[in-house]
Amino acid sequence: MNDYREIARDMGIFASDELVGAGLPLWLPAGAIVRRELEQLGRDIAAAGDCAEVYSPVLAKRALFERSGHWAKFTDDMFPPMDLGDDLVLRPANCPHHARIYAAQQHSYRDLPVRLHELAPMFRAERSGVLSGLTRVRQISLDDTHVFCRPDQVAQEVTAGVAAILHAVRVLRLRIDHIRLSRRDDSPAYLGAPEQWAAAEHALREAAAQAGLDRLGIPLVEAEGEAAFYGPKLDVQVLDARGHEESLATVQLDFHQPEAFDLSYQGEDGRPHRVMMIHRGTIGSMERMVAFLLEQYDGRLPLWLAPVQVCLLPIAPAHQPYADVVADALRRNGIRVQVVNEESLGARIRDSRRRRDALIVVVGDAEVERDMVQVNDPASGERCTVPAAQLATAVAQAVRHRAPLQWPDHVVPEAN
């Protein structure tokens, strides 16, 4: 099995540069496409769940993170303050900013839940010796949602968060190994009263049951000492291509920050009540997810996610005009297509396979004469000859729905 860094090199996903610094990958054009598509998936799932998109600065006064608890817990993992009149620091997490966005307006019990979503960068002062590719970096781009709700809405919102993750897993065609209920242990590192933790852990168990894990055949496994410092969480665990367990996404309860920031809503009785806070990640870190998917698929990403969806190869210069017409039709349908006409056909096919282009389409005399194209799918090993218009329609439909390519019934792919 290839390492994701080797696959990324073949595909042109990212680069590292000594002058830029370790742990600060540069996203190359192909990698930017993959990242953008994942970000859009996160946005689409958030919008479908009635989340409001927000933006917040990557900097904040040190006092914000002192209040949130991050400064006490994670000082060693944070970049040092910049003394510019105020002590400003790069954020290690997005939740304190979202807490202040919630606090910026008054909320009635009728307004809840409030769901805030942001594709937000955060920062870790990782030592140079542990930095590696996309998996250990100093800037992390996170698909992050925070929900502010009434206590009676917690179970429903946690269930919705789990459902959003399950939807992302289906789209990415991944398999969940289990969901982990990450609980506290006896360490003094955890904030909050034991009875708060017990109630929160019970709420997560109930929400996991409501999400239908039994029906889906997904085990719920409890693990002590794996919780966040501010509350328990449900971690969606998958196995990577090496069989190692990895957390894909998470839903966390937080009863510390609402207290720390005095977050409230006006109840039906006209009095202020403490709001509940839920952290949700659907796709997680873009860097880690891209690395995970590259190894999971050996670079042959699903069609909608592939940097080059169609690599179009005219056999000879005489076939170039027809190839250009086919390419224009594909581009009008929003398909990422590349026409390659240099070198021998065999060399071009090898280069396309090395880049992990989703489909290799060849046109020659027979295809020009019949207005057809020969389609090769390297991932499945199948090939077929179809009308050029049908190629555009089938690929566009698969990309639009983030689904596998489906040919009409009369098209029977052949094995290579």
ROROBA-797167 format. One record per residue: residue number from 0; residue in one letter; x, y, z of N, C-alpha, C in turn. Coordinates in steps of 0.05 Angstrom, whole numbers. Atoms other than C-alpha are relative to their C-alpha. Layout:
REM ROROBA-797167
(NUM A (X Y Z) (X Y Z) (X Y Z));
...
***
This chain:
REM ROROBA-797167
(0 M (17 -24 0) (0 0 0) (18 25 0));
(1 N (-16 -25 2) (27 69 -19) (-7 19 23));
(2 D (4 -21 -20) (37 123 33) (-13 24 -14));
(3 Y (15 -22 12) (-9 183 22) (19 21 -11));
(4 R (-18 -21 10) (52 228 13) (11 -7 -28));
(5 E (-8 8 27) (75 187 -47) (-23 4 -20));
(6 I (24 -4 18) (4 187 -76) (-3 30 -5));
(7 A (3 -28 3) (0 262 -64) (20 12 -19));
(8 R (-21 -9 18) (66 272 -100) (-8 -6 -29));
(9 D (8 8 27) (40 234 -161) (-23 17 -10));
(10 M (24 -15 8) (-25 273 -161) (4 30 1));
(11 G (-4 -29 -3) (4 342 -145) (-19 12 20));
(12 I (19 -9 -20) (-37 351 -81) (11 22 17));
(13 F (-12 -21 -17) (10 390 -36) (30 -1 -2));
(14 A (-29 -2 -1) (82 412 -28) (8 11 27));
(15 S (-12 -11 -23) (126 427 31) (24 17 -8));
(16 D (-21 -18 8) (176 484 28) (15 10 25));
(17 E (-17 -7 -23) (234 498 75) (-3 29 7));
(18 L (2 -29 -5) (227 573 67) (-27 7 13));
(19 V (26 -4 -12) (153 570 85) (0 -10 29));
(20 G (-2 12 -26) (166 524 144) (-13 -27 2));
(21 A (11 26 -4) (152 455 170) (-29 1 11));
(22 G (27 1 -10) (80 435 183) (-19 21 -12));
(23 L (16 -20 13) (54 488 135) (-2 -7 -30));
(24 P (1 9 28) (35 451 71) (-12 21 -19));
(25 L (11 -16 22) (23 488 6) (-19 -17 -17));
(26 W (19 16 16) (-40 464 -29) (4 7 -30));
(27 L (-3 -3 29) (-25 455 -103) (-27 0 -14));
(28 P (27 -2 12) (-81 464 -155) (-17 -25 3));
(29 A (16 24 -2) (-102 391 -154) (-10 -4 29));
(30 G (8 2 -28) (-102 390 -78) (-21 20 8));
(31 A (20 -21 -6) (-141 455 -75) (-28 -8 -10));
(32 I (26 10 10) (-196 422 -117) (-12 -19 19));
(33 V (10 20 -19) (-202 363 -70) (-9 14 26));
(34 R (7 -14 -25) (-202 409 -9) (-26 16 -4));
(35 R (24 -16 5) (-254 455 -40) (-25 -17 -1));
(36 E (23 18 2) (-300 397 -56) (-8 -10 27));
(37 L (6 9 -27) (-295 371 15) (-12 23 17));
(38 E (12 -23 -14) (-308 441 43) (-29 4 -9));
(39 Q (28 -4 9) (-370 447 -1) (-18 -22 10));
(40 L (17 22 -13) (-395 379 24) (-7 8 28));
(41 G (5 -9 -28) (-387 406 95) (-21 22 0));
(42 R (19 -22 1) (-424 470 76) (-28 -10 -7));
(43 D (26 10 8) (-480 432 42) (-14 -16 22));
(44 I (12 15 -23) (-491 385 101) (-8 19 22));
(45 A (7 -20 -21) (-490 444 149) (-25 15 -8));
(46 A (23 -14 9) (-540 482 107) (-25 -17 1));
(47 A (23 18 -2) (-586 421 103) (-9 -3 28));
(48 G (7 2 -28) (-584 419 179) (-7 27 12));
(49 D (8 -26 -9) (-605 492 184) (21 14 17));
(50 C (-22 -14 -13) (-537 517 206) (5 27 -13));
(51 A (-7 -26 11) (-519 590 197) (30 3 -3));
(52 E (-28 -3 4) (-451 604 167) (10 26 12));
(53 V (-12 -23 -12) (-406 652 204) (30 1 -7));
(54 Y (-29 -3 3) (-335 679 199) (11 13 26));
(55 S (-12 -11 -24) (-289 695 257) (31 3 -4));
(56 P (-29 -4 4) (-216 720 263) (16 -22 12));
(57 V (-17 21 -10) (-159 672 274) (15 9 25));
(58 L (-13 -11 -23) (-131 718 328) (-21 8 21));
(59 A (17 -11 -22) (-160 737 396) (19 7 23));
(60 K (-15 -7 -24) (-137 767 461) (4 -25 17));
(61 R (-5 23 -18) (-105 718 509) (-22 -4 20));
(62 A (21 2 -20) (-161 734 558) (-23 -17 -9));
(63 L (22 17 9) (-211 699 513) (6 -29 6));
(64 F (-7 28 -4) (-174 633 519) (6 -6 30));
(65 E (-1 4 -29) (-161 644 593) (-28 -6 11));
(66 R (27 4 -8) (-236 649 601) (-11 -28 -9));
(67 S (10 25 11) (-250 588 558) (13 -25 12));
(68 G (-14 23 -11) (-200 544 594) (23 -10 -17));
(69 H (-21 11 18) (-155 532 534) (28 9 8));
(70 W (-27 -10 -8) (-98 575 561) (11 -17 22));
(71 A (-9 16 -23) (-94 534 625) (7 -28 -9));
(72 K (-2 28 8) (-101 467 589) (20 -4 -22));
(73 F (-15 4 24) (-63 478 524) (21 21 -6));
(74 T (-20 -21 5) (-12 533 534) (24 -10 -16));
(75 D (-23 11 14) (44 488 511) (-4 -6 -29));
(76 D (7 5 28) (7 474 446) (-8 25 -15));
(77 M (8 -25 13) (-8 547 431) (25 17 -7));
(78 F (-21 -19 7) (36 598 396) (1 22 21));
(79 P (-3 -20 -21) (63 651 444) (-15 26 -8));
(80 P (14 -25 5) (25 717 451) (17 20 -15));
(81 M (-13 -23 14) (41 776 406) (-7 25 16));
(82 D (5 -24 -16) (48 839 448) (-3 24 -18));
(83 L (6 -22 18) (14 892 406) (-19 20 15));
(84 G (18 -15 -16) (-17 931 463) (-18 -19 15));
(85 D (14 23 -11) (-62 871 475) (17 -25 -5));
(86 D (-12 26 5) (-34 801 483) (-17 -16 -19));
(87 L (16 15 20) (-59 769 418) (12 -27 -5));
(88 V (-10 27 6) (-54 695 404) (-16 -12 -23));
(89 L (13 16 20) (-70 649 346) (-17 -21 14));
(90 R (18 17 -15) (-130 608 366) (7 -30 -3));
(91 P (-4 29 1) (-122 534 384) (-26 -15 -5));
(92 A (26 11 4) (-197 523 376) (-19 22 -9));
(93 N (19 -20 10) (-257 558 345) (-23 6 19));
(94 C (24 -2 -17) (-308 548 400) (-2 26 16));
(95 P (4 -25 -15) (-292 610 442) (-10 23 -18));
(96 H (10 -21 18) (-303 655 381) (-30 -4 -5));
(97 H (28 5 5) (-370 621 367) (-17 6 25));
(98 A (14 -7 -24) (-389 629 440) (-5 30 1));
(99 R (4 -29 -1) (-378 704 433) (-19 9 -22));
(100 I (20 -6 20) (-418 705 368) (-28 -4 11));
(101 Y (26 5 -12) (-476 674 406) (-6 22 20));
(102 A (5 -20 -20) (-467 725 462) (-4 28 -11));
(103 A (3 -26 12) (-468 783 413) (-29 9 -3));
(104 Q (28 -7 3) (-544 779 408) (-16 -14 23));
(105 Q (18 12 -20) (-601 765 457) (-16 -22 -13));
(106 H (14 23 11) (-637 699 449) (-23 -8 19));
(107 S (23 10 -15) (-706 676 471) (0 -31 -3));
(108 Y (3 29 3) (-724 603 483) (-12 -8 -26));
(109 R (12 6 26) (-763 608 418) (21 0 -22));
(110 D (-21 -2 21) (-699 624 379) (17 -25 -2));
(111 L (-18 23 -1) (-664 560 399) (-11 -24 -14));
(112 P (-30 -1 -1) (-628 520 375) (11 20 -20));
(113 V (-17 -16 18) (-577 567 344) (24 -17 -8));
(114 R (-21 17 10) (-529 529 300) (19 17 -18));
(115 L (-20 -16 14) (-465 564 277) (21 -18 -13));
(116 H (-19 17 15) (-420 534 223) (21 17 -12));
(117 E (-22 -15 12) (-352 556 199) (22 -20 -9));
(118 L (-24 14 9) (-296 526 158) (24 17 8));
(119 A (-17 -19 -14) (-244 555 203) (28 -11 5));
(120 P (-28 9 -7) (-168 552 211) (5 4 30));
(121 M (-10 -3 -27) (-138 540 279) (29 -11 1));
(122 F (-30 3 0) (-66 531 302) (10 -16 23));
(123 R (-13 16 -20) (-22 484 340) (30 5 -2));
(124 A (-29 -4 -1) (50 499 362) (14 -26 2));
(125 E (-13 26 0) (74 430 343) (30 3 -3));
(126 R (-29 -1 3) (148 417 351) (8 -11 -27));
(127 S (-8 7 28) (186 409 285) (4 -30 -3));
(128 G (-6 28 2) (205 337 301) (-24 -18 -4));
(129 V (24 17 2) (133 312 301) (-17 7 -24));
(130 L (16 -9 23) (108 349 239) (4 -19 -23));
(131 S (-2 20 22) (91 306 179) (-23 6 -20));
(132 G (19 -1 23) (57 320 112) (-25 15 6));
(133 L (26 -12 -6) (-17 333 122) (-11 -9 27));
(134 T (12 11 -24) (-28 293 186) (9 13 25));
(135 R (-9 -15 -23) (13 334 235) (9 27 -10));
(136 V (-5 -26 12) (10 408 216) (-4 21 21));
(137 R (2 -23 -19) (13 476 250) (-26 16 -5));
(138 Q (26 -13 5) (-50 503 216) (-19 -21 -9));
(139 I (20 20 5) (-112 460 216) (-25 14 -10));
(140 S (25 -11 12) (-173 475 172) (-23 -18 8));
(141 L (20 17 -13) (-234 449 210) (-28 7 -10));
(142 D (29 -3 5) (-306 438 189) (-13 -1 27));
(143 D (7 -3 -28) (-335 463 254) (-28 12 4));
(144 T (26 -10 -6) (-406 472 280) (-4 0 30));
(145 H (7 -2 -28) (-429 495 348) (-30 6 3));
(146 V (29 -2 -4) (-501 487 371) (-5 11 28));
(147 F (8 -11 -26) (-532 528 427) (-30 -6 3));
(148 C (28 9 -2) (-597 498 453) (-9 -2 29));
(149 R (11 4 -26) (-643 487 511) (6 -29 9));
(150 P (-5 27 -9) (-632 426 556) (-18 -21 -12));
(151 D (18 20 11) (-694 392 528) (5 -5 -30));
(152 Q (-7 4 28) (-664 398 458) (26 -15 -5));
(153 V (-27 12 3) (-597 365 472) (-1 -27 -15));
(154 A (1 26 12) (-617 294 453) (-5 2 -30));
(155 Q (7 -3 28) (-648 316 388) (23 11 -16));
(156 E (-22 -12 14) (-589 359 369) (25 -18 -3));
(157 V (-21 20 2) (-538 305 385) (-6 -20 -21));
(158 T (9 19 21) (-578 256 343) (3 12 -28));
(159 A (-3 -13 26) (-579 306 286) (30 2 -8));
(160 G (-29 -1 6) (-503 314 292) (11 -27 -9));
(161 V (-8 27 8) (-493 239 288) (-10 -6 -28));
(162 A (12 5 27) (-540 235 228) (16 15 -22));
(163 A (-15 -16 19) (-500 290 193) (27 -15 -7));
(164 I (-26 14 4) (-435 250 203) (-6 -25 -17));
(165 L (7 24 15) (-469 186 178) (-5 6 -30));
(166 H (5 -8 28) (-491 223 115) (27 5 -14));
(167 A (-27 -5 11) (-419 247 103) (14 -26 -6));
(168 V (-13 26 4) (-394 176 112) (-10 -14 -24));
(169 R (12 13 23) (-443 150 61) (10 13 -26));
(170 V (-9 -15 24) (-423 204 10) (29 -7 -6));
(171 L (-28 6 3) (-349 189 21) (5 -30 -4));
(172 R (-1 29 4) (-364 114 16) (21 -13 19));
(173 L (-17 11 -21) (-328 98 81) (-16 -19 18));
(174 R (14 18 -18) (-344 45 132) (8 7 29));
(175 I (-5 -6 -28) (-352 61 206) (6 -26 15));
(176 D (-6 24 -16) (-319 11 253) (-17 0 25));
(177 H (17 -2 -23) (-354 36 315) (-2 30 8));
(178 I (2 -27 -12) (-377 99 352) (9 -3 29));
(179 R (-11 1 -27) (-339 113 416) (-12 21 18));
(180 L (9 -19 -20) (-371 145 476) (24 6 18));
(181 S (-24 -8 -14) (-311 182 504) (-7 14 26));
(182 R (8 -9 -27) (-319 191 579) (24 11 15));
(183 R (-21 -8 -17) (-279 223 634) (10 -23 17));
(184 D (-10 18 -20) (-236 185 683) (2 15 27));
(185 D (-2 -13 -26) (-215 204 754) (20 23 0));
(186 S (-20 -21 2) (-164 255 729) (-12 27 8));
(187 P (9 -27 -7) (-170 326 757) (-1 19 -24));
(188 A (-2 -18 23) (-160 353 686) (-27 8 -11));
(189 Y (27 -6 11) (-235 352 671) (-14 21 16));
(190 L (15 -22 -13) (-278 413 685) (-29 -8 3));
(191 G (28 6 -4) (-348 408 714) (-4 -20 22));
(192 A (7 18 -22) (-383 370 769) (-5 -29 -10));
(193 P (4 28 9) (-387 293 767) (-29 -5 -8));
(194 E (29 5 7) (-464 296 765) (-6 12 -28));
(195 Q (3 -11 27) (-459 341 703) (10 -20 -21));
(196 W (-11 20 19) (-415 289 669) (-18 -24 -2));
(197 A (17 23 1) (-460 232 688) (-25 5 -17));
(198 A (24 -7 16) (-521 268 659) (7 3 -29));
(199 A (-7 -4 28) (-484 287 596) (7 -27 -14));
(200 E (-6 27 12) (-458 216 584) (-25 -15 -5));
(201 H (25 14 4) (-528 189 593) (-14 12 -24));
(202 A (13 -13 23) (-554 240 543) (12 -9 -27));
(203 L (-13 10 24) (-502 217 492) (-8 -29 -6));
(204 R (9 28 4) (-521 144 502) (-28 0 -13));
(205 E (27 -1 10) (-594 161 490) (0 10 -29));
(206 A (-1 -11 27) (-578 202 428) (11 -20 -20));
(207 A (-11 21 18) (-535 146 399) (-21 -21 -6));
(208 A (21 19 5) (-593 99 408) (-21 10 -20));
(209 Q (20 -12 18) (-641 147 374) (11 3 -29));
(210 A (-12 -2 27) (-592 153 315) (-2 -27 -15));
(211 G (4 26 13) (-607 79 300) (25 -15 -5));
(212 L (-26 14 4) (-537 51 310) (-5 -30 -2));
(213 D (5 28 0) (-565 -18 325) (-10 -9 -28));
(214 R (11 7 27) (-605 -18 260) (21 0 -21));
(215 L (-22 -3 20) (-543 3 222) (23 -19 5));
(216 G (-21 18 -6) (-500 -49 255) (26 13 9));
(217 I (-24 -15 -9) (-453 3 286) (2 -3 30));
(218 P (-2 3 -29) (-429 -15 356) (6 26 14));
(219 L (-7 -22 -17) (-426 36 412) (19 -10 21));
(220 V (-20 9 -18) (-362 28 452) (7 22 19));
(221 E (-6 -21 -20) (-348 66 517) (30 -1 7));
(222 A (-28 -1 -6) (-278 90 533) (5 22 20));
(223 E (-6 -19 -21) (-256 124 597) (26 15 -6));
(224 G (-24 -15 3) (-205 180 595) (4 12 -28));
(225 E (-2 -10 27) (-219 199 522) (-16 25 -5));
(226 A (17 -24 3) (-266 258 535) (16 25 -4));
(227 A (-12 -26 0) (-250 330 520) (-1 11 29));
(228 F (-1 -10 -27) (-234 371 582) (-26 13 9));
(229 Y (24 -15 -7) (-301 407 579) (-25 -17 -3));
(230 G (24 17 1) (-348 347 567) (4 -25 -16));
(231 P (-2 26 15) (-360 277 539) (-7 4 -29));
(232 K (4 -3 29) (-365 263 465) (-5 -28 -13));
(233 L (3 23 17) (-386 213 412) (20 3 -23));
(234 D (-20 -1 21) (-327 198 366) (-6 -22 -21));
(235 V (5 20 21) (-340 164 299) (27 -11 -9));
(236 Q (-26 13 4) (-283 114 291) (-1 -16 -26));
(237 V (-3 16 24) (-261 86 224) (28 -13 0));
(238 L (-26 13 3) (-204 41 203) (13 11 -25));
(239 D (-14 -10 24) (-152 70 156) (10 -24 -17));
(240 A (-9 21 19) (-120 32 99) (19 -20 12));
(241 R (-18 18 -14) (-70 1 148) (-14 -16 22));
(242 G (15 14 -21) (-125 -23 194) (2 14 27));
(243 H (-2 -14 -25) (-109 30 247) (-25 17 5));
(244 E (24 -14 -7) (-166 63 284) (5 30 0));
(245 E (-3 -29 2) (-177 137 271) (-28 13 5));
(246 S (24 -15 -4) (-229 188 294) (-6 17 -25));
(247 L (7 -15 24) (-266 215 233) (-14 26 7));
(248 A (16 -24 -8) (-314 264 266) (-10 -4 28));
(249 T (8 2 -28) (-344 279 333) (-24 18 6));
(250 V (21 -17 -12) (-404 306 372) (6 2 30));
(251 Q (-8 -3 -28) (-387 335 440) (-19 18 15));
(252 L (15 -17 -18) (-426 364 498) (20 18 16));
(253 D (-18 -19 -14) (-396 425 533) (-17 16 20));
(254 F (14 -15 -20) (-423 450 599) (19 20 14));
(255 H (-19 -18 -12) (-360 490 616) (-2 28 -13));
(256 Q (-1 -26 12) (-360 546 564) (-25 16 4));
(257 P (24 -17 -7) (-433 567 574) (2 13 27));
(258 E (-4 -12 -26) (-414 578 647) (22 21 -1));
(259 A (-23 -18 1) (-347 611 632) (-8 26 -14));
(260 F (8 -24 15) (-379 660 582) (-27 10 8));
(261 D (27 -9 -9) (-445 667 619) (-20 1 -23));
(262 L (18 1 23) (-485 645 558) (-28 -9 9));
(263 S (27 5 -10) (-559 646 569) (-21 6 -22));
(264 Y (23 -7 16) (-628 652 537) (-22 8 18));
(265 Q (23 -8 -16) (-692 683 561) (-21 -22 -2));
(266 G (19 22 -1) (-738 627 583) (-29 9 -3));
(267 E (28 -6 2) (-813 623 578) (-10 16 24));
(268 D (7 -15 -25) (-816 651 649) (12 28 0));
(269 G (-11 -27 1) (-779 714 627) (27 2 13));
(270 R (-26 -1 -14) (-716 696 666) (22 -12 -17));
(271 P (-23 11 15) (-646 680 640) (5 -29 9));
(272 H (-6 28 -5) (-629 606 634) (26 -7 -14));
(273 R (-25 8 12) (-562 573 620) (-5 -16 -25));
(274 V (3 15 25) (-556 550 548) (19 -24 0));
(275 M (-17 23 4) (-527 483 528) (16 4 -26));
(276 M (-17 -3 23) (-469 480 479) (9 -28 -10));
(277 I (-8 25 12) (-454 423 430) (20 6 -22));
(278 H (-20 -2 22) (-392 417 386) (-5 -22 -20));
(279 R (5 20 21) (-402 382 320) (21 3 -22));
(280 G (-17 0 24) (-352 362 266) (-11 -21 -19));
(281 T (11 19 19) (-379 329 203) (22 -14 -16));
(282 I (-22 11 17) (-316 320 161) (26 2 16));
(283 G (-24 -3 -16) (-264 343 212) (21 17 -14));
(284 S (-22 -15 11) (-196 370 192) (3 -7 -30));
(285 M (-4 4 28) (-187 380 117) (26 -15 -6));
(286 E (-26 12 5) (-114 361 121) (0 -30 6));
(287 R (0 28 -7) (-125 295 157) (-19 -16 -18));
(288 M (19 14 17) (-186 277 115) (12 -5 -27));
(289 V (-12 4 26) (-149 287 50) (21 -22 1));
(290 A (-20 21 -3) (-91 244 75) (-14 -27 3));
(291 F (14 25 -4) (-140 191 98) (-12 -11 -26));
(292 L (13 9 25) (-178 189 32) (20 -9 -21));
(293 L (-20 8 20) (-115 186 -10) (9 -29 5));
(294 E (-9 27 -6) (-93 123 26) (-24 -20 -3));
(295 Q (23 18 2) (-163 94 30) (-7 -8 -28));
(296 Y (6 5 28) (-173 99 -45) (24 -4 -18));
(297 D (-25 1 15) (-100 94 -65) (0 23 -21));
(298 G (1 -24 18) (-112 163 -97) (-23 0 -20));
(299 R (22 1 19) (-170 139 -140) (-26 9 14));
(300 L (22 -12 -15) (-220 186 -107) (-26 -3 -15));
(301 P (26 0 13) (-294 184 -121) (-2 22 -22));
(302 L (1 -17 24) (-312 218 -187) (-4 29 7));
(303 W (6 -28 -6) (-341 281 -156) (23 14 14));
(304 L (-22 -11 -16) (-278 291 -114) (26 1 -15));
(305 A (-25 2 15) (-225 275 -166) (9 27 -12));
(306 P (-10 -25 12) (-181 334 -188) (-6 1 -30));
(307 V (6 3 28) (-186 311 -261) (-22 -21 -3));
(308 Q (22 19 3) (-253 278 -275) (1 -15 -26));
(309 V (-2 13 27) (-241 264 -349) (27 9 -12));
(310 C (-24 -5 16) (-173 258 -383) (-6 -8 -28));
(311 L (7 6 27) (-186 263 -457) (25 -2 -18));
(312 L (-24 6 15) (-135 233 -504) (-6 -4 -29));
(313 P (2 5 29) (-138 243 -580) (23 -17 -9));
(314 I (-22 19 8) (-99 186 -613) (20 14 -18));
(315 A (-18 -14 19) (-70 231 -668) (-9 29 -2));
(316 P (7 -29 4) (-68 306 -685) (-26 4 -15));
(317 A (24 -3 15) (-125 295 -734) (-25 -2 18));
(318 H (23 4 -18) (-171 277 -675) (-2 22 20));
(319 Q (1 -22 -19) (-155 340 -636) (-25 17 -1));
(320 P (24 -16 1) (-213 382 -663) (-24 -13 13));
(321 Y (23 15 -12) (-264 328 -643) (4 -1 30));
(322 A (-6 1 -29) (-230 321 -574) (-7 27 13));
(323 D (6 -26 -11) (-237 396 -564) (-31 4 2));
(324 V (29 -2 -1) (-312 393 -581) (-11 -16 24));
(325 V (9 17 -23) (-322 336 -531) (7 14 26));
(326 A (-9 -13 -25) (-282 374 -478) (-17 24 6));
(327 D (17 -23 -4) (-323 437 -488) (-27 -8 11));
(328 A (26 9 -10) (-388 398 -478) (2 -9 29));
(329 L (-4 9 -28) (-360 367 -414) (3 24 18));
(330 R (-4 -24 -17) (-338 435 -387) (-26 15 4));
(331 R (26 -14 -3) (-407 465 -401) (-17 -14 20));
(332 N (15 15 -21) (-434 411 -355) (15 0 27));
(333 G (-13 -3 -26) (-386 432 -300) (20 -22 7));
(334 I (-18 23 -4) (-338 373 -309) (28 10 -3));
(335 R (-28 -7 1) (-264 380 -296) (14 -19 -20));
(336 V (-11 16 22) (-231 357 -361) (27 10 -8));
(337 Q (-27 -8 9) (-160 357 -386) (5 -15 -27));
(338 V (-7 12 26) (-141 345 -459) (31 -1 -2));
(339 V (-29 4 1) (-71 316 -467) (7 -12 -28));
(340 N (-6 9 28) (-41 309 -537) (30 -3 -5));
(341 E (-29 3 4) (35 307 -526) (8 -29 6));
(342 E (-11 26 -4) (75 242 -529) (-18 -22 -11));
(343 S (15 22 11) (52 173 -549) (-25 -6 17));
(344 L (25 7 -14) (-17 147 -530) (6 -17 25));
(345 G (-7 17 -23) (14 94 -484) (12 16 23));
(346 A (-12 -17 -21) (56 146 -447) (-21 17 13));
(347 R (20 -17 -11) (-4 191 -438) (-19 -16 18));
(348 I (17 17 -17) (-46 134 -411) (14 -6 27));
(349 R (-15 6 -25) (9 116 -361) (1 25 18));
(350 D (0 -25 -16) (14 189 -339) (-27 5 13));
(351 S (27 -4 -10) (-61 194 -330) (-5 -19 24));
(352 R (4 20 -22) (-62 130 -288) (17 8 25));
(353 R (-17 -8 -23) (-4 156 -245) (-13 23 14));
(354 R (13 -23 -12) (-43 221 -233) (-26 -8 13));
(355 R (25 10 -10) (-104 179 -214) (-24 16 -11));
(356 D (23 -13 12) (-150 215 -263) (-23 -20 1));
(357 A (24 17 -5) (-221 189 -253) (-7 -17 -24));
(358 L (8 14 25) (-237 171 -326) (21 7 -21));
(359 I (-18 -4 23) (-191 162 -386) (-17 -4 -25));
(360 V (17 1 23) (-228 178 -451) (18 3 -25));
(361 V (-17 1 24) (-195 160 -518) (-18 5 -25));
(362 V (15 -4 25) (-219 185 -586) (20 -4 -24));
(363 G (-15 6 24) (-194 160 -654) (-18 2 -24));
(364 D (17 -1 24) (-221 150 -724) (-28 -11 4));
(365 A (26 12 -4) (-277 104 -703) (-18 17 16));
(366 E (17 -17 -18) (-301 151 -648) (-8 25 -15));
(367 V (7 -25 15) (-298 213 -693) (-22 -6 -20));
(368 E (19 7 21) (-337 178 -748) (-28 -5 12));
(369 R (27 7 -11) (-393 154 -701) (-9 19 22));
(370 D (6 -19 -22) (-392 214 -652) (-2 -15 27));
(371 M (-1 16 -24) (-373 166 -596) (26 7 15));
(372 V (-25 -2 -15) (-319 163 -542) (5 -27 13));
(373 Q (-7 24 -15) (-282 104 -511) (8 8 28));
(374 V (-4 -8 -28) (-285 109 -435) (13 -23 15));
(375 N (-14 19 -17) (-237 73 -389) (-1 10 29));
(376 D (2 -7 -29) (-249 72 -313) (22 -15 14));
(377 P (-22 14 -13) (-182 55 -280) (-7 -12 27));
(378 A (7 10 -27) (-214 46 -211) (-13 -27 -2));
(379 S (15 25 3) (-261 -10 -234) (11 -19 -20));
(380 G (-10 16 22) (-222 -34 -294) (-19 -4 -23));
(381 E (20 2 22) (-284 -26 -338) (5 20 -22));
(382 R (-1 -19 22) (-288 6 -406) (-25 -4 -17));
(383 C (23 2 18) (-344 21 -455) (2 22 -20));
(384 T (1 -20 20) (-358 61 -517) (-29 11 -1));
(385 V (26 -12 -2) (-415 111 -512) (-1 26 -17));
(386 P (1 -26 14) (-441 173 -549) (12 22 18));
(387 A (-13 -21 -15) (-403 235 -529) (-20 15 18));
(388 A (20 -15 -16) (-467 270 -505) (-8 -16 25));
(389 Q (8 17 -22) (-483 210 -461) (22 0 22));
(390 L (-22 -2 -19) (-414 215 -428) (-4 25 17));
(391 A (3 -25 -15) (-427 288 -409) (-24 -2 20));
(392 T (24 3 -17) (-497 271 -382) (6 -17 24));
(393 A (-4 19 -22) (-475 211 -341) (20 10 21));
(394 V (-19 -10 -18) (-414 244 -311) (-11 23 16));
(395 A (12 -23 -13) (-451 309 -295) (-19 -9 22));
(396 Q (19 10 -19) (-506 270 -260) (14 -12 24));
(397 A (-15 13 -22) (-457 229 -218) (13 21 17));
(398 V (-14 -21 -15) (-418 292 -198) (-21 16 16));
(399 R (21 -16 -13) (-482 331 -182) (-10 -14 26));
(400 H (11 15 -23) (-506 276 -134) (22 -12 17));
(401 R (-23 12 -14) (-436 257 -109) (-4 -30 2));
(402 A (7 29 1) (-453 186 -131) (18 -14 -20));
(403 P (-16 14 20) (-418 131 -170) (-12 4 -28));
(404 L (9 -3 28) (-422 134 -246) (-19 -22 -7));
(405 Q (20 19 9) (-484 100 -274) (-5 4 -29));
(406 W (6 -1 28) (-491 83 -347) (-29 -10 -5));
(407 P (27 11 7) (-559 71 -381) (2 -30 -4));
(408 D (1 29 1) (-582 -1 -383) (12 -12 -25));
(409 H (-10 11 25) (-563 -10 -456) (30 1 -3));
(410 V (-29 -1 0) (-490 6 -441) (11 -21 19));
(411 V (-11 21 -17) (-454 -55 -416) (31 3 0));
(412 P (-29 -3 -1) (-383 -40 -393) (14 -27 -2));
(413 E (-17 24 2) (-328 -90 -410) (23 2 19));
(414 A (-24 0 -16) (-271 -111 -366) (24 4 -17));
(415 N (-25 -4 16) (-203 -88 -389) (16 -26 -1));
***
